[in-house]
Amino acid sequence: IIIFGDSLSDTGASANVFPSNPGNQSPYGITYPGSPTGRFSDGRLIIDYISAGLKFKYPEPYFVTINPDYRTGVNFAQAGSTALNTVFQNPIYFSYQLQQFLQKSLPPPKFYQTFLYAVEIGINDIINNIIYNNKSLSYIANITIPQAVAAIKSSLQLLYNEGGRNFLVFTITPLGCTPQFKTIFASPNPTAYDSYQCLIAFNNISQYFNSKLVDAVVSLRNQYTDAKFYIADMYNPYYKILQNSSTYGFTNIRDACCGTGAPYNYSPFQICGTPGVSSCLNPSTYISWDGLHYTQHYYQIVAEFFLSGIFLDPSTK
């Protein structure tokens, strides 16, 4: 498996480039393996569970070794990465990750068709423009999303042209349900929220991005009939788990496990991984780990959906 993405899939690459990043600080990794690994969670990520479930060898994070073994998989995902060529948080954007793959220690061409290429990226293009560039939701919908999706599609085409034939493309999660967005964009208007106290406008943006991404991947599927393009839905599993939270073992579906401040245990000024910020006693009972990323328990459930063919298009059931 070859992985491209951002902090939802980063298993330690950015921690080797930027040792001071929050994912490399305690209490990240408190559940597994007991200390920080560079993952932005208390433990394993979806990609860890998918790799294990598909019986793949563990893909090494890029930058950890000088010459990674492509035959066993490599993870190029970097926290803060974007689909577009921006350097706001991290200069290792998607096309740069692709160049790392294509230019460094290339495997023999015969391996290209055997790889599964997992792509999980695009949410930071939206977050950066909303929070840091103060762009309107109209700008996000009309400018950012079409550009980001076009960049993802172009990169998938490049991988296909290099011999890739098996792709797993992830959509994005509901931004309006994150403690980060609910804190920063809290509204006095009750109609701004859905029945689960998620901000409707930002969830609509997530859904719009997802619809455009699905359209792009389906067009590639129709164009390249000798390839397999799977779409992993990251949005709807969240609501399935919200609606059945007790069944899945969650007792807190609102707050961040690691953080500080009312009302959602999240503060943009004191994020998880900075001095004085602690985690909850039992992360497995929380959906949100740090206000934007999720707990190992949540990731495990979503990965099990995908491995069972649920929330996967086309389904493998």
C-alpha positions in Angstrom: 0.0 0.0 0.0 1.2 3.5 -0.9 -0.4 6.2 1.1 -0.7 9.9 0.3 -2.5 12.3 2.7 -2.6 14.6 5.7 -2.7 14.2 9.5 -5.6 11.6 9.4 -3.1 9.2 7.7 0.3 10.5 8.9 2.0 7.7 10.8 5.2 9.6 11.7 6.6 11.2 8.5 6.0 14.8 9.6 7.3 14.1 13.1 10.7 13.2 11.5 10.7 16.5 9.5 9.2 18.7 12.3 10.1 17.0 15.6 8.3 19.7 17.6 4.9 19.2 16.0 2.0 18.3 18.4 1.6 14.7 17.2 5.1 14.0 18.5 4.3 15.2 22.0 2.5 13.6 25.0 -0.3 12.5 25.4 -0.5 11.6 21.7 0.0 7.8 21.4 -1.2 7.3 25.0 -3.4 4.3 24.1 -1.0 2.8 21.5 1.9 2.3 21.8 2.0 4.3 25.0 4.1 7.1 23.7 4.0 9.6 20.8 4.6 8.1 17.3 3.7 11.2 15.2 0.2 10.0 14.8 -2.5 12.6 15.5 -4.5 10.4 17.8 -4.2 8.4 21.0 -3.3 5.4 19.0 -3.7 3.8 15.6 -5.3 5.4 12.5 -7.7 4.1 9.9 -4.9 3.4 7.6 -3.2 1.2 10.2 -6.3 -1.0 10.5 -6.9 -1.1 6.8 -3.3 -2.2 6.2 -3.6 -4.9 8.8 -7.0 -6.0 7.6 -5.8 -6.4 4.0 -2.8 -8.4 5.3 -0.4 -5.8 4.0 3.0 -5.3 5.6 3.2 -2.1 7.7 4.0 0.8 5.4 6.9 2.8 6.7 6.5 6.5 7.0 8.6 8.4 4.4 11.6 10.3 5.9 12.0 7.6 8.6 14.5 5.7 6.5 16.7 7.0 3.7 15.7 4.2 1.3 12.2 2.9 2.1 11.2 -0.5 0.8 8.5 0.2 -1.7 7.7 -3.5 -2.0 6.3 -3.5 1.5 4.6 -0.1 1.2 5.4 3.5 2.1 3.3 6.2 3.8 4.0 9.7 2.3 1.1 11.4 4.3 2.1 14.5 6.2 0.2 16.5 8.8 -1.0 19.8 7.4 -0.7 18.7 3.7 -3.1 20.1 1.1 -4.4 19.0 -2.3 -3.3 22.3 -3.7 0.3 23.5 -3.9 0.2 25.7 -0.8 2.8 25.9 1.9 0.6 27.4 4.7 1.3 24.7 7.3 3.4 22.2 5.5 5.3 22.4 2.3 4.8 18.7 1.6 1.6 19.1 -0.4 0.0 16.3 -2.5 2.0 16.8 -5.7 5.2 17.0 -3.7 4.3 13.7 -2.0 3.8 12.3 -5.5 7.2 13.5 -6.6 8.8 11.9 -3.6 7.2 8.6 -4.7 8.1 9.0 -8.4 11.7 10.3 -8.0 13.1 8.5 -4.9 14.2 4.8 -5.0 11.6 3.8 -7.5 10.6 0.2 -7.4 10.6 -1.9 -10.6 7.7 -1.0 -12.8 6.1 -4.4 -12.3 5.2 -3.4 -8.8 3.1 -0.4 -9.8 0.1 -2.4 -10.8 0.2 -4.5 -7.6 0.1 -1.4 -5.3 -3.0 -0.1 -3.6 -2.8 3.7 -3.7 -4.6 5.3 -0.8 -5.4 9.0 -1.1 -6.8 10.9 1.9 -6.4 14.7 1.4 -8.3 17.9 0.8 -9.7 18.9 4.2 -6.8 21.2 5.0 -7.5 23.2 1.8 -10.8 24.0 3.3 -9.7 24.5 6.9 -6.8 26.8 6.0 -9.0 29.0 3.8 -11.8 29.3 6.4 -9.8 29.7 9.6 -6.5 31.3 8.6 -7.3 33.1 5.3 -10.8 34.2 6.4 -12.5 33.1 3.2 -16.2 33.0 2.8 -18.1 29.7 2.4 -19.1 30.9 -1.0 -15.4 31.3 -1.9 -14.7 27.8 -0.5 -17.5 26.3 -2.6 -16.8 28.2 -5.8 -13.0 28.4 -5.8 -11.2 26.2 -3.2 -13.2 23.0 -3.7 -13.2 22.9 -7.5 -9.4 23.6 -7.5 -8.7 21.0 -4.8 -10.7 18.3 -6.4 -9.1 19.1 -9.8 -5.7 18.7 -8.2 -6.6 15.3 -6.7 -8.0 14.1 -10.0 -4.9 15.2 -11.8 -2.7 13.4 -9.3 -4.8 10.2 -9.6 -4.4 10.4 -13.4 -0.6 10.8 -13.0 -0.5 7.7 -10.8 -2.6 5.8 -13.4 -0.2 6.9 -16.2 2.7 5.6 -14.1 1.0 2.2 -13.9 -1.3 2.4 -10.9 -4.4 0.4 -11.2 -5.8 0.1 -7.7 -7.0 3.2 -5.8 -8.7 3.9 -2.5 -9.9 7.5 -2.3 -11.2 8.9 1.0 -13.8 11.7 1.3 -13.7 14.1 4.2 -15.3 14.1 7.6 -18.1 16.5 8.8 -16.2 19.7 9.8 -19.2 21.2 11.5 -19.2 18.4 14.1 -15.6 19.0 15.3 -15.0 20.7 18.6 -12.6 23.0 16.8 -15.2 24.4 14.4 -17.9 24.4 17.1 -15.7 26.5 19.3 -14.3 28.9 16.8 -17.6 29.4 14.9 -20.1 29.1 17.8 -23.4 30.6 16.8 -26.1 32.1 19.0 -28.7 31.0 16.5 -30.1 27.6 17.3 -31.0 27.0 13.7 -27.3 27.0 12.8 -27.1 23.5 14.4 -28.5 20.1 13.5 -30.0 17.7 16.1 -26.5 16.5 17.0 -25.3 20.1 17.7 -23.2 20.1 14.5 -22.9 23.3 12.5 -24.9 22.8 9.4 -23.1 25.3 7.1 -19.7 23.7 7.6 -21.2 20.2 7.2 -22.7 21.4 4.0 -19.2 22.4 2.8 -17.9 18.9 3.7 -20.7 17.3 1.8 -20.2 19.6 -1.2 -16.5 18.7 -1.4 -17.4 15.1 -1.1 -19.9 15.2 -3.9 -17.4 16.9 -6.2 -14.7 14.4 -5.3 -17.0 11.5 -5.9 -17.9 12.9 -9.3 -14.2 13.2 -10.2 -13.4 9.6 -9.1 -16.4 8.2 -10.9 -15.3 10.0 -14.1 -11.9 8.4 -13.7 -13.5 5.0 -13.1 -15.5 5.4 -16.3 -12.5 6.6 -18.3 -10.0 3.9 -17.1 -12.0 0.7 -17.1 -8.9 -1.4 -16.5 -8.4 0.2 -13.1 -10.3 -0.1 -9.8 -11.3 3.1 -8.0 -12.8 2.6 -4.5 -14.3 5.6 -2.6 -14.3 5.4 1.2 -17.0 7.6 2.7 -15.7 9.4 5.8 -18.7 11.5 6.3 -21.7 9.2 6.8 -20.0 6.8 9.3 -19.7 9.7 11.7 -23.4 10.1 11.8 -24.1 6.4 12.0 -21.8 6.3 15.1 -23.5 9.4 16.5 -26.9 7.8 16.1 -25.7 4.6 17.8 -23.1 6.0 20.1 -23.8 3.7 23.1 -23.8 0.6 20.9 -20.3 1.5 19.8 -19.1 2.3 23.4 -19.0 6.1 23.2 -20.2 8.1 26.2 -19.0 11.5 25.0 -19.8 12.5 21.4 -19.4 16.2 21.9 -16.1 17.1 23.5 -12.4 16.6 22.7 -10.7 14.0 24.9 -7.4 16.0 24.9 -7.8 19.7 25.3 -8.9 22.5 27.6 -11.7 25.1 27.8 -15.4 25.3 27.7 -17.7 24.3 26.2 -16.1 21.5 24.1 -12.7 21.0 25.8 -11.0 22.7 22.9 -9.0 26.0 22.7 -7.1 27.1 19.6 -4.6 28.8 22.0 -3.9 25.6 24.0 -4.1 22.6 21.8 -3.4 19.0 22.7 0.3 18.4 22.9 1.2 21.7 24.4 2.3 22.1 28.0 -0.5 21.9 30.6 -3.0 20.2 28.3 -4.1 16.8 29.5 -6.3 14.0 28.0 -9.4 12.4 29.4 -9.1 9.2 31.4 -10.6 6.9 28.8 -10.1 8.0 25.2 -12.1 5.0 23.9 -15.3 6.6 25.1 -14.7 9.7 23.1 -15.1 10.2 19.3 -12.9 13.3 19.1 -9.3 13.1 20.3 -8.0 16.7 20.1 -10.8 18.7 18.5 -10.1 17.9 14.9 -8.7 14.4 14.8 -10.3 11.3 16.2 -9.6 8.5 18.8 -8.2 5.1 18.0 -11.6 3.6 18.9 -13.4 5.7 16.4 -10.8 5.0 13.7 -11.1 1.3 14.4 -14.9 1.2 13.9 -14.7 3.2 10.7 -11.9 1.0 9.3 -14.1 -2.1 10.1 -16.9 -0.6 8.1 -14.6 -0.2 5.1 -13.1 -3.6 5.5 -16.6 -5.1 5.6 -17.6 -3.2 2.4 -19.8 -0.7 4.2 -19.5 2.9 3.3 -17.3 1.8 0.4 -18.2 2.3 -3.3 -18.3 -0.1 -5.0 -19.0 -2.3 -2.0 -16.9 -5.4 -1.5 -19.7 -7.2 0.3 
